[in-house]
Amino acid sequence: MQLKHQRQLIQLGVISEAQITEAEQSDQFHKKGLLLCLLEMHNVDSSTLLNAVSKIYKTPYVDITNLTIDDSLLELCSEKLCMQYDFVPISQNETDLLIATGNPLDVNMLNALGFKLGKRIVPRFTHPDYIQRKISDSYSNSDSAFDAAMEGLDDEHALTQEIDSGTVSANLDELKRGAEDSPIFKLVNGIIVQAMKIGSSDVHIEPGERQSVVRLRVDGRLRPMLKFPSKAHPLVVSRIKIMSKLDIANARTPQDGRTRIKLWGKSYDMRISTLPAMHGEKVVMRILDKGGLALSLDVLCFEELAYKRVRECIKLPTGAILVTGPTGSGKTTTLYSFLHHIKDEEMNLITIEDPVEFQIEGINQVQVNQKSGMTFSTVLRSILRQDPDVVMVGEIRDEETAEIALHAAQTGHLVLSTLHTNDAPSTITRLIDIGIDPMMLGSSLSLIVAQRLVRRLCTKCRKVGRPNSDLIERLGIPDDVVFFEKVGCKECMDIGYKGRLGIHEVLYVNDRMRKLISRGALDRELMQAAREEGMFTMFEDGLSKAMAGQTSLEEVIRVTTQPEGFKLYEHLDENMQMLSYGKVQKNRDQRQQQNTDTGQQTILVVDDSSSVRNLVEFILDADGYKVLQAEDGQQAWNMLQSMKPNLVLTDCEMPNMTGLELLQRMREQERFSDVPIILLTARKSEEDEVLGLKYGADDYIGKPVEPLKLQARVKKTLGLYAHIRSNVQ
């Protein structure tokens, strides 16, 4: 960018001199240039800057992220040509070609391109970083690069020549020369190029008895790519080992390495893992594309309330935030996004990772090394002496690491970490199981995010569809609700899916959750409380995204479990938007209250003696009440999840869950704050009565039951609550 253009941007107030200086001092300045460095700065509004540059260049700005390039343009402009001149073709007529470029003032480039194509070039300005990505996406179905890489592999004689000297007793120099020879070199390069072109995250090279198989993991699923003769397998493995500086002489033990390659003007990190198998060494190459790492919170696709809670918690100065899920569910990406959002010059951010997957500017990243004693716990102790503001622990694997991390969260640090658990509530019980004190856990936790990745439907070919009758009945899907199904087209390589997105459940630790955690509540209780506080389960979040057409119902069911008793028709508002379980419960209670105002009042009687329950029902039924029965506190609690009585009459001593435990649970929930509770018991000591009243009971009635006294006390208690309710309204 010329100096006069910089001055114009400063005069327009889009950027400041300090920001230009900061960009010029960046490590990436000489590689990316001033404009890209400015666009990547968190304190610069990228859309405002792009529009301002467009006006200065006197060239319209075009957003190419959703552009589909016509086949005729793909034929006219080869991938190599687009890469060479750094442009994307948009449209053409007989004389002109409209292109998108990051530098529309480069006259030499425009003239050279026009001469090659025989057309007048009409430039449009676009985000410079989007060009290479769009070229890669648009030419992803072109096999020219891969075919070139495979050239010579069908020549049986050439392969035999290399392999004749590649016996088990061959010396290492010959094996190395064979691995670096042209056909093997091209084969390995071709595999990597093709993997990157289709956006693969992992390359699996698996040895067989006669043939070796190459499979690529795309959007979480493995797809066969090619097969090659098993005789070439040792040479392919050796070539990869040379690239990643591994020991080519060692084929008996697993090895791990790293390498960095450059393709299409971008650098990619690759993690290499080898594993001895029956017919040779199995190789897995993980491709780490920092350019494809989306660090914005917006692209994580959180539900509205969850997004608000995430933003609130990552801005806190203290507390622990945990991200859970299986391997490959995007936990590290989510943590990197949190760090990127809170990154600031005035903060000291340190991470402990095993391994460091992506290097992020402005963050101190430390890699675990078990051999040298650099474990998570030892590094974490040292880091706490480095005056950190935010600490990210790659994974909590043992009690020692968990204790240090949670203690740090209580002593002025924000701690981010991951665990392997099935859902958000089970994270709490998992930490308690490994030895963490529930009181300490309750006071240090701020947020738990559980997540899975589902494949995103291809927007070019998806179609509207209805699930089968079994799913409609099982999920309670209304007739006017539609979902989308996969089809398959050129854009998605006939898969029907392109890309992935996250589905989440975000457990927000408020005062109610802290009390439950501190007393060691079970997973079921924690899940119930979290849902009542507005949390979407992963199934509910996935279903919401399936109704929006982002993924398919099939994908959601593949990676999540339907909550017990879930019916979709109960969870939809008038605009067909998903409601949380808490709102569904509130709506249900309001309807029940309206029915009560115009009809019978409901009383839940809880006692382990059927004769007592039947007697109480007979007495209250005579007074016009509707009576429901439960034989113990647990059964009553289960019933209360789907209904809200006007009064609960409970015994004290019962199996499974006592009356006092039921009373305590109900008083912990705001939902039951307006439900009177009367204790009915044969225990008549003053201490028992005081204890019941202390726990929140409204009255205390002794056994045996006296009918007139019972009717009078129930009527008086209900009347008192009705009077309080009317005054509040």
C-alpha positions in Angstrom: 0.0 0.0 0.0 1.4 3.3 -1.1 2.2 6.1 1.5 -0.5 8.4 0.0 -3.1 5.7 0.5 -2.0 5.3 4.2 -2.4 9.1 4.7 -5.9 9.0 3.2 -6.9 6.2 5.6 -5.6 8.2 8.5 -7.5 11.3 7.4 -10.7 9.3 7.0 -10.3 8.2 10.6 -10.3 4.5 9.6 -6.9 3.7 11.2 -4.3 5.6 13.2 -0.6 6.1 12.7 0.0 3.9 15.8 -1.9 1.1 14.2 0.1 1.4 11.0 3.3 1.3 13.0 2.1 -1.7 15.0 1.3 -3.5 11.7 4.7 -2.7 10.2 6.4 -4.1 13.3 4.5 -7.3 13.1 6.4 -10.5 12.3 4.1 -11.1 9.3 4.6 -7.7 7.7 7.2 -8.6 5.1 5.3 -11.8 4.3 1.7 -10.5 4.1 2.0 -6.8 3.6 0.5 -3.8 5.4 -3.2 -4.3 4.4 -3.4 -7.9 5.5 -1.6 -7.1 8.8 -4.1 -4.3 9.5 -7.1 -6.6 8.7 -5.8 -9.2 11.2 -5.5 -6.7 14.0 -8.3 -7.1 16.6 -8.6 -3.3 17.1 -9.3 -2.6 13.4 -12.8 -2.9 11.9 -12.1 -5.0 8.8 -15.3 -4.1 7.0 -14.8 -0.4 7.4 -11.2 -0.6 6.3 -12.1 -2.7 3.2 -14.8 -0.2 2.2 -12.4 2.7 2.7 -9.6 1.1 0.7 -12.2 0.4 -2.1 -13.1 4.1 -2.3 -9.4 5.1 -2.3 -8.7 2.7 -5.1 -11.8 3.9 -6.9 -12.7 0.3 -7.4 -15.9 -1.4 -6.2 -15.5 -4.0 -3.4 -16.8 -7.5 -3.9 -17.3 -10.2 -1.3 -16.2 -13.5 -2.9 -16.9 -15.8 0.1 -20.2 -17.1 -1.5 -19.1 -16.7 -5.1 -19.5 -19.7 -7.4 -17.2 -19.5 -10.4 -18.8 -20.6 -13.7 -17.3 -23.7 -15.4 -16.4 -21.6 -18.5 -14.3 -19.3 -16.3 -12.6 -22.3 -14.8 -11.7 -23.5 -18.2 -10.5 -20.1 -19.3 -8.4 -19.4 -16.2 -6.4 -22.3 -15.0 -5.7 -22.9 -11.3 -2.0 -22.2 -11.9 -2.8 -18.9 -13.6 -5.0 -17.8 -10.8 -2.4 -18.7 -8.3 0.4 -16.9 -10.3 -1.5 -13.6 -10.6 -3.5 -13.9 -7.4 -7.0 -13.3 -8.7 -10.4 -14.9 -9.0 -12.4 -14.7 -12.2 -16.0 -13.4 -11.7 -17.6 -13.0 -15.1 -16.8 -12.4 -18.8 -18.2 -11.3 -22.1 -16.7 -11.3 -25.6 -14.1 -8.6 -24.8 -13.8 -8.2 -21.0 -12.9 -10.4 -18.0 -14.1 -9.2 -14.6 -11.7 -10.4 -11.8 -11.4 -10.0 -8.0 -8.0 -9.1 -6.8 -6.4 -7.7 -3.6 -4.4 -5.1 -5.6 -6.5 -3.6 -8.4 -3.9 -0.9 -9.0 -1.2 -3.3 -10.1 -1.1 -2.3 -13.8 1.7 -4.7 -14.7 -0.3 -7.6 -13.5 -3.4 -6.5 -15.3 -1.6 -6.0 -18.6 0.3 -9.3 -18.4 -3.0 -11.2 -17.5 -4.8 -9.5 -20.4 -2.1 -10.4 -22.8 -2.2 -14.1 -21.8 -6.0 -14.3 -22.0 -6.6 -11.9 -24.9 -9.2 -9.9 -23.0 -9.4 -6.5 -21.3 -9.1 -7.1 -17.6 -11.7 -5.2 -15.4 -10.5 -5.4 -11.7 -12.6 -5.4 -8.6 -11.2 -5.1 -5.1 -11.7 -8.0 -2.5 -10.2 -9.2 0.8 -6.7 -10.4 -0.1 -6.8 -13.3 2.2 -10.0 -14.8 0.6 -8.4 -15.2 -2.9 -6.2 -18.2 -2.3 -9.0 -19.9 -0.3 -11.5 -19.3 -3.1 -9.1 -20.6 -5.7 -8.5 -23.8 -3.6 -12.2 -24.3 -3.1 -13.2 -23.6 -6.7 -10.6 -26.0 -8.2 -11.0 -28.7 -5.6 -12.5 -31.1 -8.2 -9.6 -30.6 -10.6 -7.3 -33.7 -10.5 -4.6 -32.1 -12.7 -2.2 -31.6 -9.9 -2.8 -35.0 -8.6 -2.5 -36.7 -12.0 0.8 -34.9 -12.5 2.0 -36.2 -9.2 1.0 -39.7 -10.1 2.9 -39.6 -13.4 5.2 -42.6 -13.8 3.6 -44.7 -11.1 2.0 -47.0 -13.7 5.4 -47.8 -15.1 5.9 -51.2 -13.6 9.5 -51.4 -14.6 10.3 -48.1 -12.8 8.7 -49.3 -9.6 10.4 -52.6 -9.7 13.8 -51.1 -10.2 13.4 -49.1 -7.0 12.0 -52.0 -5.0 14.5 -54.6 -6.2 17.1 -53.0 -4.0 14.6 -52.2 -1.2 14.6 -55.6 0.5 14.7 -56.0 4.3 18.5 -56.2 4.3 19.0 -53.1 2.0 21.3 -50.5 3.5 19.8 -47.2 4.7 21.5 -45.1 1.9 19.7 -47.2 -0.8 16.4 -46.9 1.1 16.8 -43.2 1.4 17.7 -42.8 -2.3 14.7 -44.8 -3.2 12.4 -42.7 -1.0 13.7 -39.5 -2.7 13.4 -40.8 -6.2 10.9 -39.1 -8.6 7.9 -41.5 -8.6 7.8 -41.9 -4.8 8.5 -38.2 -4.3 5.6 -37.4 -6.6 3.3 -40.0 -5.0 3.8 -38.5 -1.5 3.4 -35.0 -2.8 0.3 -35.9 -4.8 -1.3 -37.5 -1.8 -0.7 -34.3 0.3 -1.8 -31.9 -2.5 -5.0 -33.8 -3.1 -5.7 -34.0 0.7 -5.3 -30.2 1.0 -7.4 -29.5 -2.1 -10.4 -31.3 -0.6 -9.9 -29.9 2.9 -8.9 -33.2 4.6 -7.8 -33.0 8.2 -5.9 -36.4 8.3 -4.2 -38.7 5.8 -4.1 -42.4 6.6 -1.6 -44.6 4.7 -2.4 -48.2 5.7 -0.3 -51.2 4.6 -1.9 -54.3 3.2 -0.7 -57.7 2.0 -0.9 -56.9 -1.7 -1.9 -53.2 -1.7 -1.6 -50.2 0.5 -4.6 -48.0 1.0 -4.7 -44.2 1.3 -7.8 -42.8 3.1 -8.6 -39.1 3.8 -10.6 -37.8 6.7 -13.0 -35.2 5.3 -15.5 -33.6 7.7 -14.9 -36.2 10.3 -15.4 -39.2 8.0 -12.7 -41.3 6.3 -12.9 -41.6 2.5 -10.8 -44.0 0.3 -8.5 -42.1 -2.0 -6.2 -44.5 -3.8 -4.4 -47.8 -3.6 -0.8 -48.5 -4.6 1.4 -51.7 -4.6 2.5 -52.8 -1.2 6.1 -53.1 -2.4 6.2 -49.3 -2.6 5.0 -48.9 1.0 8.4 -48.9 2.7 9.6 -46.2 0.3 6.5 -44.1 0.9 7.0 -44.4 4.7 10.7 -43.6 4.4 9.9 -40.5 2.3 7.5 -39.2 5.0 10.0 -40.0 7.7 12.7 -38.0 5.9 10.3 -35.1 5.6 9.5 -35.2 9.4 13.1 -36.0 10.5 12.2 -39.4 11.9 14.5 -42.4 12.1 14.0 -44.4 8.8 16.0 -47.3 10.3 13.5 -47.8 13.1 10.4 -49.7 11.9 9.7 -51.6 15.1 8.5 -48.8 17.4 6.0 -46.0 17.0 7.4 -42.6 16.2 6.0 -39.0 16.2 7.3 -36.0 14.3 6.4 -32.7 12.6 7.1 -31.0 9.4 6.1 -27.8 7.6 5.3 -27.5 4.0 4.5 -24.6 1.7 1.7 -24.8 -0.9 -0.2 -22.1 -2.8 1.8 -19.5 -1.0 0.7 -20.7 2.5 2.5 -22.7 5.1 1.0 -25.8 6.6 2.1 -27.7 9.7 1.9 -31.5 9.6 2.0 -33.9 12.6 3.3 -37.3 11.6 2.6 -40.6 13.5 3.9 -44.0 12.6 2.7 -47.3 14.0 4.1 -50.8 13.3 1.4 -53.1 11.9 1.1 -56.6 10.4 2.2 -55.7 6.9 4.3 -52.6 7.6 4.1 -49.2 9.3 0.8 -47.4 9.3 1.2 -43.6 8.9 -1.2 -40.9 9.9 -0.5 -37.3 8.8 -2.5 -34.6 10.5 -2.7 -31.4 8.4 -2.8 -28.2 10.5 -4.0 -25.2 8.5 -3.6 -22.1 10.6 -5.2 -20.1 7.8 -8.3 -22.3 8.1 -8.5 -21.9 11.8 -11.6 -19.7 12.6 -10.9 -17.8 15.8 -14.1 -15.7 15.9 -16.6 -16.6 18.5 -19.4 -16.0 16.0 -18.4 -19.0 13.8 -18.6 -21.4 16.7 -22.4 -21.3 16.3 -23.5 -20.9 19.9 -27.2 -20.6 20.7 -28.2 -17.0 21.8 -28.2 -17.5 25.6 -25.2 -19.8 25.5 -23.3 -17.2 23.5 -24.1 -14.5 26.0 -23.0 -16.7 28.9 -19.7 -17.6 27.1 -18.9 -14.0 26.5 -19.6 -13.1 30.1 -17.5 -15.9 31.6 -14.4 -15.5 29.4 -14.3 -11.8 30.4 -14.2 -12.7 34.1 -10.8 -12.2 35.8 -11.0 -15.5 37.7 -12.7 -18.9 37.5 -12.4 -22.1 35.5 -13.9 -22.7 32.1 -13.9 -26.3 30.9 -14.5 -27.6 27.3 -15.4 -31.3 27.1 -15.9 -33.8 24.3 -14.2 -36.8 22.6 -11.0 -36.5 20.6 -11.6 -34.6 17.3 -14.7 -32.7 18.6 -13.1 -29.2 18.2 -12.2 -28.6 21.9 -8.8 -27.0 21.1 -10.3 -24.7 18.4 -13.0 -23.5 20.9 -10.3 -22.7 23.5 -8.2 -20.9 20.9 -11.3 -18.8 20.0 -11.8 -17.9 23.7 -8.1 -16.9 24.0 -8.2 -14.9 20.8 -11.3 -13.0 22.0 -9.8 -12.0 25.3 -6.2 -11.5 24.0 -4.9 -8.0 24.9 -1.6 -6.3 25.1 -2.1 -5.7 28.8 -2.6 -9.4 29.6 -0.2 -12.3 30.1 -1.7 -15.4 28.4 0.1 -18.7 28.7 -0.9 -22.1 27.4 0.4 -25.6 28.2 -0.3 -28.0 25.3 0.6 -31.5 24.2 1.4 -30.8 21.4 1.2 -27.1 20.4 -1.1 -27.4 17.4 -1.3 -23.8 16.2 1.1 -21.0 17.0 -0.9 -17.8 17.9 0.8 -14.4 18.0 0.6 -12.7 21.4 0.2 -15.9 23.4 3.1 -17.7 25.3 2.7 -21.4 24.3 4.5 -24.2 26.2 4.8 -27.7 24.9 4.6 -30.7 27.3 7.6 -33.0 27.2 7.2 -36.2 29.3 10.7 -37.4 28.7 12.3 -34.3 30.2 9.8 -34.1 33.1 7.7 -31.3 31.5 4.3 -32.7 32.5 1.1 -30.7 32.7 1.3 -30.4 36.5 5.0 -29.4 36.7 4.7 -26.8 34.0 1.5 -25.5 35.5 3.3 -24.9 38.9 6.0 -23.0 37.1 3.6 -21.0 35.0 1.8 -19.7 38.2 5.1 -18.1 39.1 5.2 -16.3 35.8 2.5 -13.8 36.8 -0.2 -15.0 34.3 -3.6 -13.5 33.8 -5.0 -16.4 31.8 -3.8 -20.0 31.8 -4.9 -22.6 29.3 -4.2 -26.2 30.3 -4.4 -28.4 27.2 -6.0 -31.3 29.1 -6.8 -32.2 32.7 -5.6 -35.8 33.0 -5.1 -36.4 36.7 -6.0 -35.2 40.2 -2.8 -33.2 40.6 -3.3 -31.1 37.5 -7.0 -30.6 38.3 -6.2 -29.4 41.9 -3.5 -27.0 40.8 -5.7 -25.6 37.9 -8.8 -25.2 40.1 -6.7 -23.6 42.9 -5.3 -21.1 40.4 -8.9 -20.3 39.3 -9.6 -19.4 42.9 -6.5 -17.2 43.3 -6.9 -14.5 40.7 -6.4 -16.4 37.4 -8.8 -17.3 34.6 -8.1 -21.0 33.8 -9.2 -22.7 30.5 -8.9 -26.5 30.0 -10.4 -29.6 28.5 -11.7 -33.0 29.6 -13.0 -36.1 27.9 -16.6 -36.6 29.1 -19.9 -37.3 27.5 -21.8 -34.2 28.5 -21.5 -31.0 30.6 -22.9 -32.3 33.9 -20.8 -35.5 33.9 -17.7 -33.3 33.8 -18.4 -32.3 37.5 -18.9 -35.9 38.7 -15.7 -36.9 36.7 -13.6 -34.3 38.6 -15.2 -35.4 41.9 -14.4 -39.0 41.1 -10.7 -38.3 40.5 -10.5 -36.7 44.0 -11.5 -33.0 43.7 -13.3 -31.6 46.7 -16.9 -30.7 45.7 -16.8 -27.5 47.7 -13.6 -26.4 45.9 -15.1 -27.4 42.6 -18.3 -25.5 43.2 -16.5 -22.3 44.1 -14.0 -22.3 41.2 -16.1 -23.4 38.2 -17.6 -20.7 36.0 -18.7 -22.5 32.8 -18.6 -25.9 31.1 -19.0 -26.3 27.4 -19.7 -29.8 26.0 -19.6 -30.1 22.2 -19.7 -32.4 19.2 -19.1 -31.7 15.5 -21.7 -32.5 12.9 -21.3 -32.2 9.1 -22.8 -29.1 7.5 -25.2 -29.7 4.7 -24.1 -28.5 1.3 -26.1 -25.3 0.6 -26.0 -25.9 -3.2 -27.8 -29.2 -3.3 -29.6 -29.8 0.0 -33.4 -30.4 -0.3 -36.4 -30.2 2.0 -37.5 -33.5 3.4 -39.6 -35.2 6.1 -38.3 -37.8 8.5 -39.7 -41.3 8.5 -42.8 -42.1 10.5 -40.8 -43.8 13.4 -38.7 -40.6 13.9 -41.8 -38.4 13.7 -43.5 -40.4 16.4 -40.4 -40.8 18.6 -39.5 -37.1 18.5 -43.0 -35.7 18.4 -42.4 -33.7 15.2 -45.3 -31.5 14.2 -46.7 -31.6 10.6 -45.5 -28.1 9.7 -41.9 -28.6 10.7 -39.5 -29.3 7.9 -35.9 -30.6 7.8 -33.3 -30.7 5.1 -31.6 -33.8 3.6 -28.3 -34.4 1.8 -28.3 -34.8 -2.0 -24.7 -34.5 -3.4 -23.3 -32.3 -6.2 -20.1 -31.1 -7.7 -19.6 -28.6 -5.0 -19.5 -31.2 -2.2 -18.0 -34.0 -4.3 -21.3 -35.8 -4.2 -21.2 -36.3 -0.5 -24.1 -33.9 0.4 -22.1 -32.3 3.2 -19.4 -29.6 3.1 -17.7 -28.5 6.3 -18.6 -29.0 9.9 -20.2 -27.0 12.7 -20.4 -27.4 16.4 -23.4 -28.3 18.6 -23.0 -27.4 22.2 -24.5 -27.6 25.7 -23.3 -24.7 27.9 -23.6 -25.3 31.6 -23.5 -21.9 33.4 -22.5 -22.2 37.0 -24.8 -19.9 39.0 -25.6 -19.9 42.7 -28.0 -22.8 42.4 -25.5 -24.9 40.5 -22.8 -24.1 43.0 -25.0 -25.5 45.8 -25.7 -28.7 43.9 -22.0 -29.2 43.1 -21.0 -28.5 46.7 -23.3 -31.2 48.0 -22.2 -33.7 45.4 -25.4 -33.9 43.4 -25.7 -36.7 40.8 -25.4 -36.2 37.0 -29.2 -36.4 36.6 -29.8 -33.6 39.1 -27.2 -31.4 37.6 -28.6 -31.9 34.1 -32.1 -31.2 35.3 -31.1 -28.0 37.0 -29.0 -26.8 34.1 -31.9 -27.4 31.6 -34.3 -25.5 33.9 -31.8 -22.6 34.0 -32.0 -22.4 30.2 -29.3 -24.8 28.9 -29.9 -26.5 25.6 -28.7 -30.1 25.5 -26.5 -31.0 22.5 -29.5 -32.9 21.1 -31.7 -29.8 21.4 -29.0 -27.5 20.0 -28.4 -29.9 17.1 -32.2 -30.2 16.4 -32.4 -26.4 16.3 -29.6 -26.2 13.7 -31.2 -29.1 11.7 -34.5 -27.1 11.5 -32.5 -24.1 10.2 -31.0 -26.3 7.4 -27.5 -26.2 8.7 -27.2 -29.9 9.2 -29.4 -33.0 8.9 -31.5 -34.8 11.5 -29.5 -37.9 10.7 -26.3 -36.2 11.7 -27.7 -35.0 15.0 -29.0 -38.4 16.0 -25.6 -39.9 15.0 -23.7 -37.9 17.6 -26.2 -37.1 20.4 -28.8 -38.8 22.6 -32.4 -37.8 22.8 -33.3 -36.5 26.4 -35.9 -38.7 28.2 -39.4 -37.6 27.5 -38.4 -35.1 24.8 -41.2 -34.1 22.3 -40.4 -31.4 19.8 -44.0 -30.0 19.7 -43.6 -28.9 23.3 -40.3 -27.1 22.6 -41.5 -24.8 19.8 -42.8 -21.3 20.1 -45.2 -19.6 17.7 -42.4 -18.8 15.3 -41.2 -22.4 15.2 -38.0 -21.5 17.2 -36.6 -24.0 19.8 -37.4 -23.3 23.5 -35.3 -24.4 26.4 -36.6 -27.0 28.8 -36.9 -24.3 31.4 -39.2 -22.2 29.3 -41.2 -25.3 28.4 -41.6 -26.1 32.1 -42.6 -22.5 32.8 -45.2 -22.6 30.1 -46.6 -25.9 31.4 -46.8 -24.5 34.9 -48.6 -21.4 33.7 -51.2 -23.5 31.9 -51.6 -25.7 34.9 -52.1 -22.6 37.1 -54.8 -21.3 34.7 -56.6 -24.6 34.9 -56.3 -24.5 38.7 -57.8 -21.0 38.8 -60.9 -22.3 36.9 -61.0 -25.9 38.3 -59.6 -28.2 41.0 -56.5 -27.7 43.0 -53.9 -30.5 42.9 -52.2 -32.0 46.0 -49.3 -34.4 45.8 -49.3 -36.9 48.8 -46.0 -38.6 49.4 -45.8 -41.6 51.9 -44.4 -45.1 51.8 -47.6 -46.4 53.4 -50.4 -47.0 50.9 -53.0 -47.0 53.7 -51.9 -43.5 54.8 -51.9 -42.2 51.2 -55.4 -43.7 50.5 -56.8 -42.2 53.8 -55.4 -38.7 53.0 -56.7 -38.9 49.5 -60.2 -39.8 50.8 -60.2 -36.9 53.2 -59.0 -34.3 50.7 -61.1 -35.6 47.9 -64.1 -35.0 50.0 -63.0 -31.3 50.1 -62.9 -31.1 46.3 -59.1 -31.5 45.8 -57.5 -33.6 43.1 -55.0 -35.9 44.8 -51.9 -37.6 43.3 -49.9 -40.2 45.1 -46.1 -41.0 45.3 -44.7 -43.8 47.4 -41.4 -42.1 48.2 -39.4 -38.9 47.7 -37.7 -40.1 44.5 -40.9 -41.0 42.8 -42.4 -37.6 43.9 -39.3 -35.8 42.5 -39.6 -37.5 39.2 -43.3 -36.5 39.0 -42.5 -32.9 39.8 -40.3 -32.6 36.7 -43.4 -32.7 34.5 -46.1 -31.2 36.8 -46.4 -28.5 39.5 -49.0 -29.2 42.3 -50.7 -26.6 44.4 -49.4 -28.3 47.6 -47.2 -31.2 48.6 -48.0 -33.3 51.7 -45.1 -35.5 52.5 -44.0 -38.1 55.1 -40.5 -37.6 56.7 -39.1 -41.2 56.9 -39.2 -42.9 53.5 -36.8 -45.2 51.4 -34.9 -43.8 48.4 -35.4 -40.2 49.3 -36.7 -38.9 52.6 -39.3 -36.1 53.0 -36.7 -33.7 54.3 -34.5 -34.4 51.2 -37.5 -33.8 49.0 -38.2 -30.6 50.9 -34.6 -29.4 50.5 -34.5 -30.1 46.8 -37.8 -28.3 46.2 -36.7 -25.2 48.1 -33.4 -25.1 46.1 -35.5 -24.4 43.0 -37.1 -21.1 42.3 -39.8 -23.0 40.3 -41.3 -24.4 43.5 -40.9 -21.2 45.6 -44.7 -20.7 45.5 -45.6 -24.4 46.3 -46.5 -24.9 50.0 -45.1 -28.1 51.6 -46.6 -29.7 54.7 -44.7 -32.5 56.6 -46.9 -35.4 57.7 -45.1 -37.6 60.2 -45.4 -39.7 63.4 -42.3 -38.0 64.8 -43.5 -35.4 67.2 -40.4 -34.1 68.9 -39.7 -30.4 69.0 -36.3 -30.9 67.3 -37.9 -32.7 64.3 -40.5 -29.9 63.9 -37.9 -27.2 64.1 -35.7 -29.0 61.6 -38.6 -29.3 59.1 -39.5 -25.6 59.5 -35.8 -24.7 59.1 -35.7 -26.7 55.8 -38.6 -24.7 54.5 -41.8 -26.6 55.5 -44.9 -24.5 55.9 -46.6 -26.7 58.5 -46.0 -29.9 60.5 -48.9 -32.3 61.0 -48.6 -35.4 63.2 -49.9 -38.9 62.7 -52.4 -40.5 63.1 -54.2 -38.2 60.7 -57.2 -36.2 62.1 -59.5 -35.5 59.1 -61.0 -32.1 60.2 -57.6 -30.8 61.3 -55.9 -31.9 58.0 -58.6 -30.3 55.9 -58.4 -27.0 57.9 -54.6 -26.8 57.7 -54.5 -27.5 54.0 -57.2 -24.9 53.3 -55.4 -22.3 55.5 -52.0 -22.9 53.9 -53.4 -22.7 50.3 -55.3 -19.6 51.2 -52.2 -17.9 52.6 -50.2 -18.6 49.5 -53.1 -17.4 47.3 -53.2 -14.2 49.3 -49.5 -13.7 48.9 -49.7 -14.4 45.1 -52.5 -11.9 44.6 -50.5 -9.1 46.5 -47.4 -9.8 44.4 -49.4 -9.5 41.2 
